[in-house]
Amino acid sequence: MTTLPDSLITALPARERRSPGLALADGRWLAAAQAGLYVFPSPAAAEEGSGGSTGKNEPARFPWYDVARARWEADGQLFALEWVDPSRRPLTGKTEGDPAQFMRHASEYVNHSIVLHTQVEAPGGTTITAWVRRGEEGLFSVLTADGSLDAAGRRAADALETSVREAVGLD
């Protein structure tokens, strides 16, 4: 298992310090923890105060319900994480070390947050995705589209969301 450097481990809550890490070639580190995905900026970004963190060596935390999927490609050792929000840029990078434990934990946490997931194609060809996710406050639904929706597409989206919400007793 790839572990975070000691200088980064201390930035995590005590209960998360044994979480598997993933090193990216650009200097960023990721930790797959129960509370969410922790993203540590590269040392250069931390010194500049950028990278979405709150300070030097302070990670940004993203809840697992914000993650649509994560994958690792052995050819090229490339990691890619896609967000539920399709307008958000994926988190990508070339990896260093063995990603097996990180990927196993990330997959378990993402899958645990997904209660129901379904897709339909709108009349105009746009893919509409409905999710029921598990968050800190309980179940909630998310609806996304990978393109624009006309009136018929919006009706299809509304019907899809109603369907998934009813399927789990949210409405």
Secondary structure by P-SEA (a helix, b strand, c coil): cccccaaaaaaccccccccbbbbccccbbbbbccccbbbbccaaaaaacccccccccbbbbbccccccbbbbbcccbbbbbbccccccccbbbbbcccaaaaaaaaaaaaaaaccccccccccccbbbbbbbcccccccbbbbbbcccccaaaaaaaaaaaaaaaaaaccc
